[in-house]
């Protein structure tokens, strides 16, 4: 009995030592820098650079973060980053990130709060840069971004879908875009197909019609597709490809069956400019007027110039054909509307030797007659103004000469 008790105690001591060793190894692994493919992640010396205000070193570290960020690389592959030259890649984005951090005074915040180099690196990469990219994606591709988020939410929370990459190890961590999903009623050993084969199979899914109902807090976005219909479309896509698929590919398959309208700017130029022979040549639209449009414009302008006599005759009738009042109205028309340096209404009244109320009354009559005119375009109105200005100048000159004689 003593031997048996001693043996059990020894085995228990051995188990305790093994557990202690395992815990020590686990703690050591957690404290050690994470490695990917046996390569230690590089962390910049942020505190040294910030304390010495080494702008060049800070910019270099930001460029390194931008160049290695997975979302930045995905954006470049998708044509989101358009830059000239191989050596200038990510330069504009790095400068934008630097200005954003500087404008928000984040560098000083890192020093004031005593953040470590690892914490600074993680915040810039995982928060600041990610937020800046997602905000730009949301701005450039609003419908695609919104639908991609809705698809991801539905497959994660919907009871009709199941995750396949963590079967047997539910605690495994993987990025959302790389997770495998399928239908909930599929068996766990479901066969997986090639991406090219799934791409061909998804073409059999009918194209979804667009739901034009307006949604959003400001009511300025179309719904495109409701959540109920979107869930049905995802199920039809899964049945067509008949295979678990990663989230990134699934979003691409589902969105290829939707009428998404994202308007964004693209480079203008032919294939000969940058060596890309596959790019279609682009020709600018000729916005010059045709001969027919020129003839119609001239006719309309001449017709507008003919309105001058009718307009002046209407002004004469408004003062019952009295020459003195008509001359005053013509002078008010000239100084208040046709020349820009005659001064305000009080100065014009003093110049003509009349009261301010009389000038105001004449202006109301002139504006009332002007509002009765109708032109089909801006050119006609300009031609009318030009002809009226010439006619009124002549009338005022003749009147002055008669006074001098």
VMD Tcl script that draws the C-alpha trace (Angstrom):
set ca {
  {0.00 0.00 0.00}
  {2.85 2.37 0.76}
  {4.41 1.61 -2.63}
  {1.15 2.30 -4.39}
  {0.67 5.61 -2.56}
  {4.24 6.64 -3.29}
  {3.81 5.82 -6.98}
  {0.61 7.82 -7.22}
  {2.26 10.79 -5.55}
  {5.19 10.62 -7.92}
  {2.90 10.51 -10.96}
  {0.97 13.48 -9.58}
  {4.22 15.43 -9.14}
  {5.20 14.62 -12.71}
  {1.84 15.88 -14.01}
  {2.20 19.09 -12.01}
  {5.66 19.66 -13.45}
  {4.39 19.09 -16.99}
  {1.52 21.52 -16.47}
  {3.90 24.08 -15.02}
  {6.24 23.72 -17.99}
  {3.32 24.03 -20.42}
  {2.08 27.18 -18.69}
  {5.57 28.66 -18.77}
  {5.90 27.90 -22.47}
  {2.46 29.40 -23.13}
  {3.35 32.60 -21.28}
  {6.65 32.83 -23.12}
  {4.88 32.46 -26.47}
  {2.36 35.15 -25.59}
  {5.09 37.58 -24.57}
  {7.21 36.90 -27.61}
  {6.54 38.95 -30.78}
  {4.13 37.24 -33.16}
  {5.64 35.65 -36.23}
  {4.20 34.85 -39.63}
  {5.91 32.24 -41.76}
  {8.81 32.16 -39.28}
  {9.45 35.87 -39.78}
  {9.30 38.30 -36.88}
  {7.01 41.29 -37.40}
  {8.97 44.51 -37.60}
  {7.95 47.31 -35.24}
  {9.26 50.82 -35.77}
  {11.01 52.84 -33.09}
  {8.15 55.29 -32.81}
  {8.99 56.83 -29.45}
  {12.55 57.63 -30.49}
  {11.38 59.19 -33.76}
  {8.60 61.20 -32.11}
  {10.78 62.45 -29.26}
  {13.45 63.66 -31.70}
  {10.84 64.93 -34.23}
  {12.52 62.89 -36.97}
  {9.99 63.58 -39.74}
  {11.85 61.55 -42.37}
  {11.96 58.45 -40.17}
  {8.26 58.84 -39.25}
  {7.34 59.11 -42.93}
  {9.46 56.03 -43.72}
  {7.73 53.98 -41.02}
  {4.29 55.09 -42.25}
  {5.24 54.09 -45.81}
  {6.25 50.66 -44.52}
  {2.89 50.23 -42.75}
  {0.97 51.34 -45.85}
  {2.95 49.05 -48.15}
  {2.35 45.96 -45.99}
  {-1.27 46.61 -45.01}
  {-3.53 43.86 -46.45}
  {-6.41 46.23 -47.20}
  {-4.07 48.56 -49.09}
  {-2.79 45.69 -51.21}
  {-6.33 44.52 -51.91}
  {-7.29 48.06 -52.89}
  {-4.38 48.28 -55.30}
  {-5.21 44.94 -56.92}
  {-8.80 46.12 -57.37}
  {-7.64 49.32 -59.10}
  {-8.53 51.52 -56.15}
  {-5.07 53.11 -55.96}
  {-4.12 54.74 -59.25}
  {-0.59 56.11 -59.19}
  {2.04 56.69 -61.85}
  {5.30 54.80 -61.72}
  {6.33 51.64 -59.91}
  {8.47 53.51 -57.36}
  {5.69 55.93 -56.43}
  {3.29 53.21 -55.26}
  {1.61 54.01 -51.94}
  {3.30 57.42 -51.79}
  {0.11 59.48 -52.02}
  {-1.63 57.28 -49.46}
  {1.32 57.57 -47.07}
  {1.27 61.34 -47.36}
  {-2.48 61.40 -46.74}
  {-2.06 59.24 -43.63}
  {0.76 61.46 -42.35}
  {-1.34 64.61 -42.78}
  {-4.35 62.97 -41.10}
  {-2.32 61.93 -38.04}
  {-0.68 65.33 -37.84}
  {-3.96 67.26 -38.15}
  {-5.55 65.19 -35.35}
  {-2.46 65.67 -33.16}
  {-2.13 61.90 -32.75}
  {1.68 61.97 -32.56}
  {1.60 64.16 -29.46}
  {-1.14 61.96 -28.01}
  {1.11 58.90 -28.35}
  {3.84 60.65 -26.35}
  {1.51 62.09 -23.71}
  {-0.14 58.73 -22.97}
  {3.17 56.83 -22.87}
  {2.20 54.27 -25.51}
  {4.77 51.65 -26.44}
  {6.12 51.20 -29.95}
  {3.95 48.11 -30.43}
  {0.81 49.97 -29.33}
  {1.53 52.93 -31.62}
  {2.18 50.60 -34.55}
  {-1.05 48.67 -33.90}
  {-3.20 51.80 -33.61}
  {-1.86 53.37 -36.80}
  {-2.17 50.16 -38.80}
  {-5.37 48.64 -37.41}
  {-7.35 51.80 -36.61}
  {-6.16 54.97 -38.33}
  {-5.18 53.52 -41.71}
  {-8.08 51.07 -41.79}
  {-10.61 53.80 -40.99}
  {-9.16 56.05 -43.67}
  {-9.35 53.32 -46.32}
  {-12.85 52.20 -45.41}
  {-14.07 55.81 -45.44}
  {-12.61 56.27 -48.93}
  {-14.13 52.99 -50.10}
  {-17.51 54.04 -48.72}
  {-17.23 57.34 -50.58}
  {-16.09 55.93 -53.93}
  {-18.14 52.73 -53.98}
  {-21.14 53.42 -51.72}
  {-23.45 50.66 -52.98}
  {-20.77 47.97 -53.25}
  {-19.45 48.76 -49.78}
  {-22.93 48.76 -48.24}
  {-23.98 45.49 -49.90}
  {-20.72 43.75 -48.98}
  {-21.35 44.62 -45.32}
  {-24.94 43.37 -45.52}
  {-23.89 40.06 -47.10}
  {-21.26 39.50 -44.41}
  {-23.77 40.24 -41.65}
  {-26.42 37.91 -43.09}
  {-24.15 34.88 -43.48}
  {-22.70 35.33 -39.97}
  {-26.02 35.74 -38.17}
  {-28.47 33.87 -40.41}
  {-29.65 30.43 -39.20}
  {-29.60 29.10 -42.78}
  {-25.81 29.44 -43.06}
  {-22.93 27.64 -41.37}
  {-19.21 28.16 -41.02}
  {-17.04 25.34 -42.37}
  {-13.42 26.38 -41.71}
  {-13.59 25.98 -37.90}
  {-15.18 22.52 -37.73}
  {-13.38 20.60 -34.97}
  {-11.62 23.74 -33.74}
  {-14.28 26.39 -33.04}
  {-11.78 28.68 -31.28}
  {-9.63 29.15 -34.37}
  {-9.24 32.80 -35.37}
  {-9.34 33.81 -39.01}
  {-10.10 37.00 -40.88}
  {-13.71 37.35 -41.96}
  {-12.83 37.55 -45.65}
  {-11.01 34.17 -45.45}
  {-13.67 32.25 -43.53}
  {-15.58 29.48 -45.32}
  {-19.38 29.47 -45.24}
  {-22.09 27.28 -46.69}
  {-25.68 26.21 -46.13}
  {-26.60 24.98 -42.66}
  {-28.08 21.70 -43.94}
  {-24.90 20.66 -45.74}
  {-22.82 17.89 -44.21}
  {-19.52 18.83 -42.64}
  {-17.50 16.87 -45.22}
  {-19.04 18.84 -48.11}
  {-16.87 18.76 -51.23}
  {-15.16 22.04 -52.10}
  {-14.94 23.18 -55.69}
  {-12.42 25.30 -57.53}
  {-13.04 29.05 -57.69}
  {-13.07 29.06 -61.49}
  {-15.69 26.30 -61.53}
  {-17.83 28.18 -59.00}
  {-17.52 31.33 -61.10}
  {-18.99 29.48 -64.07}
  {-21.74 27.88 -62.00}
  {-22.91 31.17 -60.49}
  {-23.75 32.47 -63.95}
  {-26.80 30.24 -63.93}
  {-28.34 32.36 -61.15}
  {-30.84 34.87 -62.55}
  {-29.99 38.56 -62.38}
  {-31.86 40.36 -59.60}
  {-34.04 43.37 -60.49}
  {-33.26 46.65 -58.72}
  {-35.39 47.84 -55.82}
  {-35.62 51.62 -56.25}
  {-37.15 52.42 -52.86}
  {-35.28 55.21 -51.05}
  {-33.69 54.43 -47.68}
  {-31.22 55.96 -45.23}
  {-31.47 58.74 -42.69}
  {-31.54 61.33 -45.47}
  {-33.55 59.21 -47.91}
  {-31.03 59.68 -50.72}
  {-29.98 56.03 -51.31}
  {-31.84 53.26 -53.08}
  {-32.33 49.99 -51.25}
  {-31.16 47.94 -54.31}
  {-32.41 44.72 -52.63}
  {-34.18 44.00 -49.34}
  {-32.60 41.75 -46.69}
  {-35.22 39.04 -47.29}
  {-34.52 38.97 -51.02}
  {-30.78 39.23 -50.41}
  {-30.85 36.17 -48.17}
  {-32.78 34.25 -50.85}
  {-30.21 35.32 -53.46}
  {-27.32 34.12 -51.25}
  {-29.05 30.74 -50.87}
  {-29.51 30.48 -54.65}
  {-25.81 31.26 -55.14}
  {-24.81 28.57 -52.63}
  {-27.02 26.01 -54.36}
  {-25.55 26.96 -57.75}
  {-21.89 26.66 -56.70}
  {-22.67 23.63 -54.45}
  {-19.58 24.20 -52.30}
  {-18.42 26.06 -49.20}
  {-16.74 29.29 -50.24}
  {-14.75 32.06 -48.57}
  {-16.55 35.28 -47.72}
  {-14.59 37.40 -50.20}
  {-15.52 35.18 -53.15}
  {-19.10 34.82 -51.94}
  {-19.58 38.57 -51.86}
  {-18.21 38.79 -55.38}
  {-20.56 36.05 -56.61}
  {-23.65 37.57 -54.99}
  {-22.89 41.12 -56.10}
  {-22.35 39.95 -59.67}
  {-26.07 39.09 -59.73}
  {-27.12 42.57 -58.54}
  {-27.55 45.84 -60.50}
  {-25.02 47.88 -58.53}
  {-24.31 51.41 -59.71}
  {-21.06 52.88 -58.35}
  {-19.96 56.01 -60.19}
  {-16.23 56.69 -59.82}
  {-13.48 58.46 -61.74}
  {-11.22 56.49 -64.08}
  {-8.01 57.55 -65.90}
  {-8.64 59.04 -69.33}
  {-6.27 58.12 -72.13}
  {-5.55 55.64 -74.85}
  {-3.57 52.43 -74.56}
  {-0.55 54.01 -76.24}
  {0.07 56.38 -73.32}
  {1.08 53.80 -70.71}
  {1.84 50.73 -72.79}
  {-1.47 49.02 -72.04}
  {-2.59 47.74 -75.43}
  {-5.80 46.22 -74.05}
  {-7.24 49.52 -72.88}
  {-9.89 50.95 -75.15}
  {-9.02 54.35 -76.68}
  {-10.97 57.29 -75.34}
  {-12.04 60.23 -77.47}
  {-13.33 63.46 -76.02}
  {-16.79 64.55 -77.09}
  {-16.92 67.41 -79.59}
  {-18.95 70.08 -77.81}
  {-18.73 72.64 -80.61}
  {-22.03 73.69 -82.13}
  {-23.12 72.28 -85.45}
  {-23.88 74.56 -88.44}
  {-27.58 74.04 -87.80}
  {-27.22 75.04 -84.17}
  {-25.29 78.16 -85.24}
  {-28.03 79.27 -87.63}
  {-30.73 78.74 -85.01}
  {-28.69 80.67 -82.44}
  {-28.20 83.63 -84.78}
  {-31.90 83.73 -85.60}
  {-32.82 83.65 -81.92}
  {-30.35 86.43 -81.13}
  {-31.68 88.63 -83.90}
  {-35.20 88.03 -82.69}
  {-34.15 88.95 -79.16}
  {-32.57 92.18 -80.45}
  {-35.93 93.02 -82.05}
  {-37.51 93.03 -78.60}
  {-35.71 96.29 -77.80}
  {-38.13 98.54 -79.68}
  {-41.13 96.83 -78.11}
  {-39.58 97.10 -74.65}
  {-38.87 100.85 -75.03}
  {-42.35 101.43 -76.37}
  {-43.78 99.72 -73.30}
  {-41.73 102.00 -71.06}
  {-43.06 105.03 -72.91}
  {-46.63 103.84 -72.41}
  {-46.01 103.40 -68.68}
  {-45.47 107.19 -68.41}
  {-48.33 107.92 -70.87}
  {-45.94 109.12 -73.58}
  {-44.69 112.15 -71.67}
  {-41.26 113.09 -72.98}
  {-39.83 114.47 -69.72}
  {-40.80 111.43 -67.64}
  {-39.68 109.09 -70.44}
  {-36.24 110.74 -70.58}
  {-35.90 110.35 -66.82}
  {-36.85 106.67 -67.05}
  {-34.30 106.10 -69.83}
  {-31.61 107.70 -67.66}
  {-32.62 105.51 -64.69}
  {-32.45 102.47 -66.99}
  {-28.98 103.46 -68.12}
  {-27.42 104.34 -64.78}
  {-29.07 101.63 -62.64}
  {-28.98 98.64 -65.04}
  {-26.74 99.12 -68.08}
  {-23.59 100.62 -66.54}
  {-21.89 99.36 -63.42}
  {-20.09 102.46 -62.12}
  {-22.98 104.91 -61.70}
  {-23.34 104.45 -57.93}
  {-26.29 103.47 -55.80}
  {-29.89 104.64 -56.05}
  {-29.35 107.74 -53.90}
  {-26.40 108.86 -56.00}
  {-28.35 108.33 -59.23}
  {-31.25 110.38 -57.85}
  {-28.87 113.20 -56.92}
  {-27.23 113.04 -60.35}
  {-30.57 113.34 -62.16}
  {-31.89 115.96 -59.77}
  {-34.95 113.95 -58.71}
  {-36.11 112.31 -55.50}
  {-35.09 108.85 -54.37}
  {-38.72 107.70 -54.33}
  {-39.14 108.69 -58.01}
  {-36.08 106.63 -58.99}
  {-37.47 103.72 -56.98}
  {-40.82 104.00 -58.77}
  {-39.16 104.05 -62.21}
  {-37.08 100.99 -61.28}
  {-40.20 99.05 -60.31}
  {-41.78 99.84 -63.70}
  {-38.62 98.86 -65.57}
  {-38.29 95.54 -63.70}
  {-41.98 94.76 -64.23}
  {-41.56 95.18 -68.01}
  {-38.34 93.16 -68.01}
  {-40.09 90.25 -66.31}
  {-42.64 90.13 -69.13}
  {-39.86 89.28 -71.62}
  {-39.13 85.61 -72.32}
  {-35.97 84.22 -73.91}
  {-35.17 80.64 -74.87}
  {-31.54 80.85 -73.76}
  {-28.76 82.90 -72.23}
  {-27.37 83.99 -75.61}
  {-30.68 85.59 -76.58}
  {-30.80 87.51 -73.28}
  {-27.22 88.70 -73.76}
  {-27.97 89.82 -77.31}
  {-31.01 91.73 -76.05}
  {-28.90 93.44 -73.38}
  {-26.24 94.35 -75.93}
  {-28.77 95.86 -78.37}
  {-30.61 97.68 -75.58}
  {-27.35 99.16 -74.31}
  {-26.43 100.47 -77.75}
  {-29.93 101.93 -78.30}
  {-30.10 103.66 -74.89}
  {-26.55 105.06 -75.27}
  {-27.57 106.60 -78.60}
  {-30.75 108.08 -77.09}
  {-28.86 109.64 -74.17}
  {-26.17 111.08 -76.48}
  {-28.78 112.66 -78.78}
  {-30.63 114.15 -75.80}
  {-27.44 115.72 -74.44}
  {-26.57 117.23 -77.82}
  {-30.02 118.76 -78.07}
  {-29.64 120.29 -74.61}
  {-26.26 121.79 -75.52}
  {-27.64 123.30 -78.72}
}
mol new
graphics top color blue
foreach p $ca { graphics top sphere $p radius 0.5 }
foreach p [lrange $ca 0 end-1] q [lrange $ca 1 end] { graphics top cylinder $p $q radius 0.2 }
display resetview
